[in-house]
Amino acid sequence: MNSKKIIAITGASSGIGFEVTEQLAYLGHTIIMIGKSEAKLMAAQKLIKDKTGNSSISIFTTDLSIQQQVRILAEQIHKQFDKLDVLINNAGAVYAKFETTEDGYEKTIATNHFNYFLLTNLLLDLLNRSEQGRIINVASDSHFSGKIDVESFIKKKNYFILSAYAQSKLANVLFTYELAERLKGTSITVNALHPGRVRTKIGNKNQPWYFSVPWSLVMLWHSVSTNTAAKTYIYLATNDGLRYITGKYFDNCKVKPSSKSSYNKELQQLLWQTSERYCSIKY
């Protein structure tokens, strides 16, 4: 298998996404950086190129919470690349209050799950052209407290920031398991990972001071560096020993059990069918 891969990663301009991109660039891979801010992406691209000497780094700007922009992104990637070896669905966000996207969906589930679902489905043909395509979904142990309420995807129902986030992360794991089942018989694997409580600014974005201040304190005393968290990403993206491992949940480069509800087949299928409907896509 060719050791040099074409790897797409969302949320690549800052935080752990930036760290993972830099480490993959050092290894000589071709990187597709995806982010919301063109200015941040350009600055990150230049910094990584200068540090690693790897010039094979492309940038694509999109708001992943907006489905039309995700579709345009997929078209742009198809025009520039004839295959994709690894897709890392990393971008995520938290929102202090209930908000909806221009598509009419609650913003947390739209950003953290529908973007994974839609982009992955739109790029499956490119992944299938790889000798061994890999999909990596960044979830979180927050999913252990998550519950799926599909009505909350479009309606305000006792919205609470941490519950909305936990629901979106459970959706990531459910999606991973259902997709792995559907991809049996292909060369594509799909796994989820828990990055740890990573020292990033995700809890400071889009937040009022009474949430961002406690978040900053937690990050100061109870978190791991992006460098440490990146190890599991790199492991899943590049380790040849994982080419037949699929439908698993990883933490610190090891498989571990996910929540009981994440193995619920009916819930996996309900989420898939709901996602198909809300993303207007058929597998």
Short mmCIF file of the C-alpha atoms (twelve columns), coordinates in Angstrom:
data_MODEL
# 
_entry.id   MODEL 
# 
loop_
_atom_site.group_PDB 
_atom_site.id 
_atom_site.type_symbol 
_atom_site.label_atom_id 
_atom_site.label_alt_id 
_atom_site.label_comp_id 
_atom_site.label_asym_id 
_atom_site.label_seq_id 
_atom_site.Cartn_x 
_atom_site.Cartn_y 
_atom_site.Cartn_z 
_atom_site.pdbx_PDB_model_num 
ATOM 1   C CA . MET A 1   0.000   0.000  0.000  1 
ATOM 2   C CA . ASN A 2   1.279   3.460  -0.893 1 
ATOM 3   C CA . SER A 3   2.419   5.053  2.356  1 
ATOM 4   C CA . LYS A 4   1.670   8.574  1.117  1 
ATOM 5   C CA . LYS A 5   -2.006  9.372  1.350  1 
ATOM 6   C CA . ILE A 6   -4.455  12.076 0.320  1 
ATOM 7   C CA . ILE A 7   -6.121  13.135 3.564  1 
ATOM 8   C CA . ALA A 8   -8.995  15.569 4.050  1 
ATOM 9   C CA . ILE A 9   -9.614  17.064 7.487  1 
ATOM 10  C CA . THR A 10  -12.349 19.439 8.571  1 
ATOM 11  C CA . GLY A 11  -11.755 22.085 11.204 1 
ATOM 12  C CA . ALA A 12  -8.134  22.185 10.114 1 
ATOM 13  C CA . SER A 13  -7.156  25.800 10.734 1 
ATOM 14  C CA . SER A 14  -6.953  25.758 14.533 1 
ATOM 15  C CA . GLY A 15  -6.860  23.599 17.639 1 
ATOM 16  C CA . ILE A 16  -6.414  19.879 17.279 1 
ATOM 17  C CA . GLY A 17  -7.262  20.013 13.567 1 
ATOM 18  C CA . PHE A 18  -4.268  22.246 12.977 1 
ATOM 19  C CA . GLU A 19  -2.024  19.990 15.076 1 
ATOM 20  C CA . VAL A 20  -3.121  16.867 13.190 1 
ATOM 21  C CA . THR A 21  -2.637  18.607 9.854  1 
ATOM 22  C CA . GLU A 22  0.877   19.671 10.791 1 
ATOM 23  C CA . GLN A 23  1.862   16.190 11.944 1 
ATOM 24  C CA . LEU A 24  0.449   14.577 8.798  1 
ATOM 25  C CA . ALA A 25  2.275   17.160 6.670  1 
ATOM 26  C CA . TYR A 26  5.549   16.262 8.390  1 
ATOM 27  C CA . LEU A 27  4.905   12.656 7.319  1 
ATOM 28  C CA . GLY A 28  4.673   13.775 3.692  1 
ATOM 29  C CA . HIS A 29  0.978   13.246 3.050  1 
ATOM 30  C CA . THR A 30  -1.133  15.395 0.731  1 
ATOM 31  C CA . ILE A 31  -3.525  17.373 2.909  1 
ATOM 32  C CA . ILE A 32  -6.911  18.915 2.138  1 
ATOM 33  C CA . MET A 33  -7.550  21.536 4.821  1 
ATOM 34  C CA . ILE A 34  -11.206 22.462 5.321  1 
ATOM 35  C CA . GLY A 35  -12.362 25.352 7.485  1 
ATOM 36  C CA . LYS A 36  -14.793 28.216 7.842  1 
ATOM 37  C CA . SER A 37  -12.386 31.181 7.663  1 
ATOM 38  C CA . GLU A 38  -10.343 31.658 4.512  1 
ATOM 39  C CA . ALA A 39  -7.938  34.001 6.315  1 
ATOM 40  C CA . LYS A 40  -7.277  31.461 9.080  1 
ATOM 41  C CA . LEU A 41  -6.874  28.643 6.580  1 
ATOM 42  C CA . MET A 42  -4.399  30.625 4.483  1 
ATOM 43  C CA . ALA A 43  -2.366  31.556 7.559  1 
ATOM 44  C CA . ALA A 44  -2.383  27.947 8.796  1 
ATOM 45  C CA . GLN A 45  -1.453  26.614 5.360  1 
ATOM 46  C CA . LYS A 46  1.523   28.977 5.094  1 
ATOM 47  C CA . LEU A 47  2.733   28.179 8.596  1 
ATOM 48  C CA . ILE A 48  2.548   24.434 8.045  1 
ATOM 49  C CA . LYS A 49  4.213   24.624 4.631  1 
ATOM 50  C CA . ASP A 50  7.037   26.721 6.079  1 
ATOM 51  C CA . LYS A 51  7.536   24.417 9.079  1 
ATOM 52  C CA . THR A 52  7.272   21.070 7.292  1 
ATOM 53  C CA . GLY A 53  8.514   21.825 3.787  1 
ATOM 54  C CA . ASN A 54  5.421   20.033 2.465  1 
ATOM 55  C CA . SER A 55  3.854   22.017 -0.365 1 
ATOM 56  C CA . SER A 56  1.053   19.489 -1.027 1 
ATOM 57  C CA . ILE A 57  -1.505  21.288 1.118  1 
ATOM 58  C CA . SER A 58  -4.770  22.613 -0.328 1 
ATOM 59  C CA . ILE A 59  -7.391  24.733 1.422  1 
ATOM 60  C CA . PHE A 60  -11.170 24.792 1.003  1 
ATOM 61  C CA . THR A 61  -13.400 27.318 2.752  1 
ATOM 62  C CA . THR A 62  -16.918 26.334 3.791  1 
ATOM 63  C CA . ASP A 63  -19.457 26.668 6.569  1 
ATOM 64  C CA . LEU A 64  -20.142 23.030 7.344  1 
ATOM 65  C CA . SER A 65  -23.411 23.820 9.123  1 
ATOM 66  C CA . ILE A 66  -24.936 24.877 5.780  1 
ATOM 67  C CA . GLN A 67  -25.739 21.947 3.533  1 
ATOM 68  C CA . GLN A 68  -25.463 23.766 0.218  1 
ATOM 69  C CA . GLN A 69  -21.939 24.818 1.147  1 
ATOM 70  C CA . VAL A 70  -21.072 21.195 1.990  1 
ATOM 71  C CA . ARG A 71  -22.322 20.149 -1.442 1 
ATOM 72  C CA . ILE A 72  -20.235 22.832 -3.142 1 
ATOM 73  C CA . LEU A 73  -17.208 21.729 -1.120 1 
ATOM 74  C CA . ALA A 74  -17.654 18.134 -2.281 1 
ATOM 75  C CA . GLU A 75  -17.871 19.289 -5.899 1 
ATOM 76  C CA . GLN A 76  -14.674 21.320 -5.510 1 
ATOM 77  C CA . ILE A 77  -12.801 18.355 -4.031 1 
ATOM 78  C CA . HIS A 78  -13.999 16.136 -6.886 1 
ATOM 79  C CA . LYS A 79  -12.656 18.619 -9.413 1 
ATOM 80  C CA . GLN A 80  -9.199  18.690 -7.851 1 
ATOM 81  C CA . PHE A 81  -8.744  15.078 -6.718 1 
ATOM 82  C CA . ASP A 82  -9.550  11.747 -8.345 1 
ATOM 83  C CA . LYS A 83  -9.405  9.779  -5.091 1 
ATOM 84  C CA . LEU A 84  -9.325  10.245 -1.325 1 
ATOM 85  C CA . ASP A 85  -7.538  7.937  1.103  1 
ATOM 86  C CA . VAL A 86  -8.663  9.372  4.442  1 
ATOM 87  C CA . LEU A 87  -11.516 11.638 5.547  1 
ATOM 88  C CA . ILE A 88  -11.223 13.019 9.074  1 
ATOM 89  C CA . ASN A 89  -14.528 14.514 10.226 1 
ATOM 90  C CA . ASN A 90  -13.132 16.724 12.963 1 
ATOM 91  C CA . ALA A 91  -14.963 20.070 12.876 1 
ATOM 92  C CA . GLY A 92  -17.356 20.703 15.730 1 
ATOM 93  C CA . ALA A 93  -18.915 23.433 17.817 1 
ATOM 94  C CA . VAL A 94  -21.028 24.132 20.899 1 
ATOM 95  C CA . TYR A 95  -23.732 26.782 21.206 1 
ATOM 96  C CA . ALA A 96  -24.967 28.331 24.448 1 
ATOM 97  C CA . LYS A 97  -28.500 28.898 23.203 1 
ATOM 98  C CA . PHE A 98  -30.866 27.300 20.731 1 
ATOM 99  C CA . GLU A 99  -30.140 28.473 17.198 1 
ATOM 100 C CA . THR A 100 -31.081 27.149 13.789 1 
ATOM 101 C CA . THR A 101 -29.143 27.113 10.534 1 
ATOM 102 C CA . GLU A 102 -30.464 28.554 7.298  1 
ATOM 103 C CA . ASP A 103 -31.613 24.983 6.517  1 
ATOM 104 C CA . GLY A 104 -33.832 25.121 9.619  1 
ATOM 105 C CA . TYR A 105 -31.893 22.643 11.779 1 
ATOM 106 C CA . GLU A 106 -30.629 23.060 15.330 1 
ATOM 107 C CA . LYS A 107 -27.098 24.329 14.941 1 
ATOM 108 C CA . THR A 108 -25.257 21.835 17.154 1 
ATOM 109 C CA . ILE A 109 -26.635 18.744 15.431 1 
ATOM 110 C CA . ALA A 110 -26.230 20.409 12.033 1 
ATOM 111 C CA . THR A 111 -22.585 21.300 12.628 1 
ATOM 112 C CA . ASN A 112 -21.513 18.208 14.545 1 
ATOM 113 C CA . HIS A 113 -23.507 15.453 12.861 1 
ATOM 114 C CA . PHE A 114 -25.265 16.412 9.625  1 
ATOM 115 C CA . ASN A 115 -21.981 17.784 8.292  1 
ATOM 116 C CA . TYR A 116 -20.294 14.395 8.959  1 
ATOM 117 C CA . PHE A 117 -23.177 12.508 7.367  1 
ATOM 118 C CA . LEU A 118 -23.534 14.643 4.265  1 
ATOM 119 C CA . LEU A 119 -19.856 15.227 3.476  1 
ATOM 120 C CA . THR A 120 -18.995 11.567 3.989  1 
ATOM 121 C CA . ASN A 121 -21.761 10.380 1.680  1 
ATOM 122 C CA . LEU A 122 -20.759 12.901 -0.987 1 
ATOM 123 C CA . LEU A 123 -17.120 11.761 -0.894 1 
ATOM 124 C CA . LEU A 124 -17.685 7.997  -0.673 1 
ATOM 125 C CA . ASP A 125 -16.951 7.504  -4.367 1 
ATOM 126 C CA . LEU A 126 -13.504 9.096  -3.964 1 
ATOM 127 C CA . LEU A 127 -12.793 6.982  -0.870 1 
ATOM 128 C CA . ASN A 128 -13.829 3.890  -2.804 1 
ATOM 129 C CA . ARG A 129 -11.129 4.639  -5.377 1 
ATOM 130 C CA . SER A 130 -8.460  4.384  -2.708 1 
ATOM 131 C CA . GLU A 131 -6.656  1.098  -2.157 1 
ATOM 132 C CA . GLN A 132 -7.995  1.288  1.401  1 
ATOM 133 C CA . GLY A 133 -10.144 4.283  2.256  1 
ATOM 134 C CA . ARG A 134 -10.586 5.378  5.850  1 
ATOM 135 C CA . ILE A 135 -13.227 7.512  7.534  1 
ATOM 136 C CA . ILE A 136 -12.456 8.873  10.995 1 
ATOM 137 C CA . ASN A 137 -15.278 10.460 12.973 1 
ATOM 138 C CA . VAL A 138 -14.240 12.568 15.936 1 
ATOM 139 C CA . ALA A 139 -16.725 11.871 18.718 1 
ATOM 140 C CA . SER A 140 -16.285 12.294 22.483 1 
ATOM 141 C CA . ASP A 141 -16.893 10.466 25.736 1 
ATOM 142 C CA . SER A 142 -19.579 13.104 26.181 1 
ATOM 143 C CA . HIS A 143 -21.698 10.710 24.127 1 
ATOM 144 C CA . PHE A 144 -22.083 8.473  27.198 1 
ATOM 145 C CA . SER A 145 -24.611 10.964 28.583 1 
ATOM 146 C CA . GLY A 146 -26.220 11.628 25.210 1 
ATOM 147 C CA . LYS A 147 -29.784 10.849 24.180 1 
ATOM 148 C CA . ILE A 148 -31.221 11.082 20.694 1 
ATOM 149 C CA . ASP A 149 -34.394 13.120 20.310 1 
ATOM 150 C CA . VAL A 150 -34.963 13.633 16.593 1 
ATOM 151 C CA . GLU A 151 -37.643 16.250 17.252 1 
ATOM 152 C CA . SER A 152 -34.973 18.434 18.873 1 
ATOM 153 C CA . PHE A 153 -33.174 18.541 15.520 1 
ATOM 154 C CA . ILE A 154 -35.763 21.061 14.355 1 
ATOM 155 C CA . LYS A 155 -37.608 22.181 17.514 1 
ATOM 156 C CA . LYS A 156 -36.546 23.899 20.712 1 
ATOM 157 C CA . LYS A 157 -37.118 21.383 23.506 1 
ATOM 158 C CA . ASN A 158 -35.598 22.349 26.874 1 
ATOM 159 C CA . TYR A 159 -32.342 23.236 25.121 1 
ATOM 160 C CA . PHE A 160 -29.175 22.917 27.209 1 
ATOM 161 C CA . ILE A 161 -25.713 23.341 25.726 1 
ATOM 162 C CA . LEU A 162 -24.136 20.214 27.223 1 
ATOM 163 C CA . SER A 163 -27.133 17.998 26.395 1 
ATOM 164 C CA . ALA A 164 -27.124 19.233 22.791 1 
ATOM 165 C CA . TYR A 165 -23.401 18.545 22.518 1 
ATOM 166 C CA . ALA A 166 -23.723 15.073 24.070 1 
ATOM 167 C CA . GLN A 167 -26.537 14.240 21.654 1 
ATOM 168 C CA . SER A 168 -24.405 15.283 18.680 1 
ATOM 169 C CA . LYS A 169 -21.478 13.174 19.871 1 
ATOM 170 C CA . LEU A 170 -23.721 10.130 20.364 1 
ATOM 171 C CA . ALA A 171 -24.912 10.740 16.807 1 
ATOM 172 C CA . ASN A 172 -21.268 10.561 15.652 1 
ATOM 173 C CA . VAL A 173 -20.851 7.093  17.179 1 
ATOM 174 C CA . LEU A 174 -24.219 5.794  15.965 1 
ATOM 175 C CA . PHE A 175 -23.394 7.062  12.471 1 
ATOM 176 C CA . THR A 176 -19.992 5.350  12.588 1 
ATOM 177 C CA . TYR A 177 -21.465 1.966  13.469 1 
ATOM 178 C CA . GLU A 178 -24.283 2.108  10.933 1 
ATOM 179 C CA . LEU A 179 -21.951 3.277  8.162  1 
ATOM 180 C CA . ALA A 180 -19.445 0.517  8.979  1 
ATOM 181 C CA . GLU A 181 -22.257 -2.017 8.569  1 
ATOM 182 C CA . ARG A 182 -23.310 -0.512 5.248  1 
ATOM 183 C CA . LEU A 183 -19.723 -0.478 3.956  1 
ATOM 184 C CA . LYS A 184 -19.109 -4.175 4.586  1 
ATOM 185 C CA . GLY A 185 -17.705 -5.758 1.449  1 
ATOM 186 C CA . THR A 186 -15.862 -2.578 0.421  1 
ATOM 187 C CA . SER A 187 -12.279 -1.524 1.111  1 
ATOM 188 C CA . ILE A 188 -13.436 1.438  3.226  1 
ATOM 189 C CA . THR A 189 -13.219 1.387  7.021  1 
ATOM 190 C CA . VAL A 190 -14.906 3.792  9.419  1 
ATOM 191 C CA . ASN A 191 -14.024 4.337  13.066 1 
ATOM 192 C CA . ALA A 192 -14.760 6.906  15.763 1 
ATOM 193 C CA . LEU A 193 -12.420 8.360  18.351 1 
ATOM 194 C CA . HIS A 194 -12.457 10.182 21.660 1 
ATOM 195 C CA . PRO A 195 -9.715  12.849 21.545 1 
ATOM 196 C CA . GLY A 196 -9.728  13.445 25.285 1 
ATOM 197 C CA . ARG A 197 -10.552 16.735 26.950 1 
ATOM 198 C CA . VAL A 198 -8.379  18.711 24.603 1 
ATOM 199 C CA . ARG A 199 -6.931  22.126 25.400 1 
ATOM 200 C CA . THR A 200 -8.715  24.066 22.668 1 
ATOM 201 C CA . LYS A 201 -11.019 27.084 22.433 1 
ATOM 202 C CA . ILE A 202 -14.145 25.211 21.327 1 
ATOM 203 C CA . GLY A 203 -15.872 26.146 24.581 1 
ATOM 204 C CA . ASN A 204 -14.962 29.817 24.185 1 
ATOM 205 C CA . LYS A 205 -16.447 30.268 20.727 1 
ATOM 206 C CA . ASN A 206 -20.021 31.520 20.388 1 
ATOM 207 C CA . GLN A 207 -20.335 31.578 24.195 1 
ATOM 208 C CA . PRO A 208 -21.310 34.123 26.876 1 
ATOM 209 C CA . TRP A 209 -18.737 34.928 29.552 1 
ATOM 210 C CA . TYR A 210 -20.465 32.785 32.201 1 
ATOM 211 C CA . PHE A 211 -19.734 29.686 30.101 1 
ATOM 212 C CA . SER A 212 -16.396 30.604 28.540 1 
ATOM 213 C CA . VAL A 213 -14.732 31.535 31.843 1 
ATOM 214 C CA . PRO A 214 -15.421 28.171 33.551 1 
ATOM 215 C CA . TRP A 215 -14.425 26.415 30.333 1 
ATOM 216 C CA . SER A 216 -11.079 28.217 30.336 1 
ATOM 217 C CA . LEU A 217 -10.455 27.159 33.938 1 
ATOM 218 C CA . VAL A 218 -11.280 23.526 33.177 1 
ATOM 219 C CA . MET A 219 -8.949  23.627 30.182 1 
ATOM 220 C CA . LEU A 220 -6.175  25.055 32.339 1 
ATOM 221 C CA . TRP A 221 -6.253  22.306 34.950 1 
ATOM 222 C CA . HIS A 222 -7.972  19.264 33.435 1 
ATOM 223 C CA . SER A 223 -7.039  18.837 29.792 1 
ATOM 224 C CA . VAL A 224 -4.495  17.332 27.426 1 
ATOM 225 C CA . SER A 225 -2.485  19.150 24.786 1 
ATOM 226 C CA . THR A 226 -3.428  19.038 21.131 1 
ATOM 227 C CA . ASN A 227 -0.142  17.239 20.507 1 
ATOM 228 C CA . THR A 228 -1.154  14.401 22.818 1 
ATOM 229 C CA . ALA A 229 -4.697  14.223 21.442 1 
ATOM 230 C CA . ALA A 230 -3.433  14.111 17.852 1 
ATOM 231 C CA . LYS A 231 -1.796  10.707 18.375 1 
ATOM 232 C CA . THR A 232 -5.043  8.769  17.993 1 
ATOM 233 C CA . TYR A 233 -5.919  10.695 14.816 1 
ATOM 234 C CA . ILE A 234 -2.522  9.920  13.281 1 
ATOM 235 C CA . TYR A 235 -2.747  6.289  14.373 1 
ATOM 236 C CA . LEU A 236 -6.143  5.762  12.765 1 
ATOM 237 C CA . ALA A 237 -5.176  7.615  9.594  1 
ATOM 238 C CA . THR A 238 -1.823  5.962  8.921  1 
ATOM 239 C CA . ASN A 239 -1.295  2.674  10.757 1 
ATOM 240 C CA . ASP A 240 -1.225  -0.207 8.263  1 
ATOM 241 C CA . GLY A 241 -2.295  -2.650 10.957 1 
ATOM 242 C CA . LEU A 242 -5.737  -1.066 11.018 1 
ATOM 243 C CA . ARG A 243 -6.667  -1.650 7.397  1 
ATOM 244 C CA . TYR A 244 -9.279  -4.284 8.332  1 
ATOM 245 C CA . ILE A 245 -10.476 -2.686 11.585 1 
ATOM 246 C CA . THR A 246 -13.839 -0.989 11.244 1 
ATOM 247 C CA . GLY A 247 -16.845 0.006  13.329 1 
ATOM 248 C CA . LYS A 248 -14.829 0.639  16.499 1 
ATOM 249 C CA . TYR A 249 -14.491 3.408  19.097 1 
ATOM 250 C CA . PHE A 250 -10.921 4.438  19.955 1 
ATOM 251 C CA . ASP A 251 -9.423  6.258  22.929 1 
ATOM 252 C CA . ASN A 252 -5.685  6.811  23.311 1 
ATOM 253 C CA . CYS A 253 -4.964  4.579  20.291 1 
ATOM 254 C CA . LYS A 254 -6.917  1.650  21.765 1 
ATOM 255 C CA . VAL A 255 -10.362 0.221  21.121 1 
ATOM 256 C CA . LYS A 256 -12.785 0.629  23.997 1 
ATOM 257 C CA . PRO A 257 -16.529 0.062  24.435 1 
ATOM 258 C CA . SER A 258 -18.777 3.019  23.683 1 
ATOM 259 C CA . SER A 259 -22.078 3.693  25.431 1 
ATOM 260 C CA . LYS A 260 -24.789 1.043  25.629 1 
ATOM 261 C CA . SER A 261 -27.177 3.165  23.564 1 
ATOM 262 C CA . SER A 262 -24.610 3.553  20.775 1 
ATOM 263 C CA . TYR A 263 -24.974 -0.177 19.978 1 
ATOM 264 C CA . ASN A 264 -28.747 0.065  19.627 1 
ATOM 265 C CA . LYS A 265 -29.419 -1.059 16.050 1 
ATOM 266 C CA . GLU A 266 -32.856 0.530  15.917 1 
ATOM 267 C CA . LEU A 267 -31.423 3.860  17.076 1 
ATOM 268 C CA . GLN A 268 -28.620 3.640  14.517 1 
ATOM 269 C CA . GLN A 269 -31.158 3.098  11.744 1 
ATOM 270 C CA . LEU A 270 -33.507 5.797  13.024 1 
ATOM 271 C CA . LEU A 271 -30.686 8.329  13.018 1 
ATOM 272 C CA . TRP A 272 -29.596 7.239  9.535  1 
ATOM 273 C CA . GLN A 273 -33.086 7.500  8.104  1 
ATOM 274 C CA . THR A 274 -33.635 10.888 9.761  1 
ATOM 275 C CA . SER A 275 -30.285 12.125 8.456  1 
ATOM 276 C CA . GLU A 276 -31.091 10.914 4.951  1 
ATOM 277 C CA . ARG A 277 -34.331 12.852 5.042  1 
ATOM 278 C CA . TYR A 278 -32.879 16.067 6.470  1 
ATOM 279 C CA . CYS A 279 -29.832 15.965 4.188  1 
ATOM 280 C CA . SER A 280 -31.861 14.971 1.101  1 
ATOM 281 C CA . ILE A 281 -29.488 12.162 0.236  1 
ATOM 282 C CA . LYS A 282 -29.765 8.462  -0.419 1 
ATOM 283 C CA . TYR A 283 -26.985 5.985  0.267  1 
# 
